[in-house]
Amino acid sequence: MSRPSGAAARRVQAAPVFAALGDRTRLTLVDRLSDGRPWSVTQLTVGSAMTRQAVTKHLRVLAGAGLVRDVRRGRERVWSLRPERLDEARGALDDISRQWDAALVRLKAFVEG
C-alpha cells in the first residue's frame, strides 16, 4: 500500500488531533492551556470535579496526539499546548474545504450546463 502525499498526508497526520479533540474534557483542557502558560495537573483540576489521575489520563491522550508537552519542574510536571499541531490540523481542514469548494463549482457547472 502506498503512503499518501501532500494534502492526503496532511489529513492522515491530523487524524489523531481530531480524535483527541473529540472528547469534551480534552477540548476543555486544550482551551485552558491555550492561554500560553504552563499548567500543573493540580491547577488544571481546580474548578472541575475531575481527579488529578483523570486529568493526567486525558493529558496523556493529548500528548499522544502531539497537542501538549510536559516538563518536570521540581516535584511536578507542567503541561503546555503545542499550537503548531492545531495549525497543522487547521491546514487539513483547509484542504478539505478547498476540495468541497471545487466539487461545488463542478456541480454548478454540470447543473447549469
C-alpha positions as CSV (number, residue, x, y, z in Angstrom):
1,M,0.0,0.0,0.0
2,S,1.4,3.4,-0.9
3,R,1.8,6.3,1.5
4,P,-0.4,9.4,0.9
5,S,1.4,12.6,-0.1
6,G,0.5,16.3,0.0
7,A,-2.9,17.1,1.2
8,A,-3.8,13.5,1.8
9,A,-0.8,13.0,4.1
10,R,-1.7,16.2,6.0
11,R,-5.2,14.8,6.7
12,V,-3.8,11.4,7.8
13,Q,-1.3,13.2,10.2
14,A,-4.1,15.4,11.6
15,A,-6.4,12.4,12.4
16,P,-5.0,11.9,15.9
17,V,-5.6,15.6,16.7
18,F,-9.2,15.4,15.7
19,A,-9.7,12.2,17.6
20,A,-8.2,13.7,20.8
21,L,-10.2,16.9,20.5
22,G,-13.4,14.8,20.0
23,D,-13.7,14.5,23.8
24,R,-15.3,17.4,25.7
25,T,-12.9,17.1,28.6
26,R,-9.8,17.1,26.4
27,L,-11.2,20.1,24.5
28,T,-11.7,21.9,27.8
29,L,-8.1,21.2,28.8
30,V,-6.8,22.5,25.4
31,D,-8.9,25.6,25.9
32,R,-7.3,26.2,29.4
33,L,-3.8,25.5,28.0
34,S,-4.4,27.9,25.1
35,D,-3.5,30.9,27.3
36,G,0.1,30.2,26.5
37,R,1.4,29.5,30.0
38,P,2.3,26.1,31.5
39,W,-0.2,24.5,33.9
40,S,0.3,21.8,36.5
41,V,-2.2,19.0,36.8
42,T,-3.3,20.4,40.2
43,Q,-4.0,23.8,38.5
44,L,-5.9,22.1,35.7
45,T,-8.2,20.3,38.2
46,V,-9.2,23.5,40.0
47,G,-12.9,24.2,39.4
48,S,-13.6,20.7,38.0
49,A,-14.9,17.6,39.5
50,M,-12.1,15.5,38.0
51,T,-9.3,13.9,39.9
52,R,-5.7,14.6,39.1
53,Q,-5.5,11.0,37.8
54,A,-8.3,11.6,35.3
55,V,-6.8,14.9,34.1
56,T,-3.4,13.1,33.7
57,K,-5.1,10.4,31.6
58,H,-6.6,13.0,29.3
59,L,-3.3,14.9,29.1
60,R,-1.5,11.7,28.0
61,V,-4.0,11.3,25.2
62,L,-3.4,14.9,24.1
63,A,0.3,14.3,24.3
64,G,0.0,11.2,22.2
65,A,-1.7,13.3,19.5
66,G,1.2,15.9,19.8
67,L,-1.1,18.6,21.2
68,V,0.6,19.1,24.6
69,R,4.0,18.6,26.1
70,D,5.1,18.3,29.7
71,V,8.2,19.4,31.5
72,R,9.3,18.4,35.0
73,R,9.6,21.4,37.4
74,G,10.7,20.3,40.8
75,R,8.4,17.6,42.0
76,E,5.6,18.2,39.5
77,R,5.1,18.3,35.8
78,V,3.7,21.3,34.0
79,W,1.9,21.0,30.7
80,S,1.7,23.4,27.8
81,L,0.0,23.5,24.5
82,R,1.8,22.8,21.2
83,P,-0.2,25.2,18.9
84,E,1.7,24.1,15.8
85,R,-0.3,20.8,15.9
86,L,-3.5,22.8,15.9
87,D,-2.2,24.8,12.9
88,E,-1.4,21.5,11.1
89,A,-5.0,20.3,11.8
90,R,-6.4,23.6,10.5
91,G,-4.4,23.1,7.3
92,A,-6.0,19.7,6.8
93,L,-9.4,21.3,7.3
94,D,-8.5,24.0,4.8
95,D,-7.6,21.3,2.3
96,I,-10.9,19.6,2.8
97,S,-12.7,22.9,2.4
98,R,-10.9,23.6,-0.9
99,Q,-12.0,20.1,-2.2
100,W,-15.6,20.8,-1.3
101,D,-15.4,24.3,-3.0
102,A,-14.0,22.7,-6.1
103,A,-16.7,19.9,-6.1
104,L,-19.5,22.6,-5.7
105,V,-18.0,24.5,-8.7
106,R,-18.1,21.3,-10.8
107,L,-21.6,20.5,-9.7
108,K,-22.8,24.0,-10.5
109,A,-21.2,23.8,-14.0
110,F,-22.8,20.4,-14.5
111,V,-26.3,21.6,-13.4
112,E,-26.1,24.8,-15.4
113,G,-24.5,23.1,-18.4
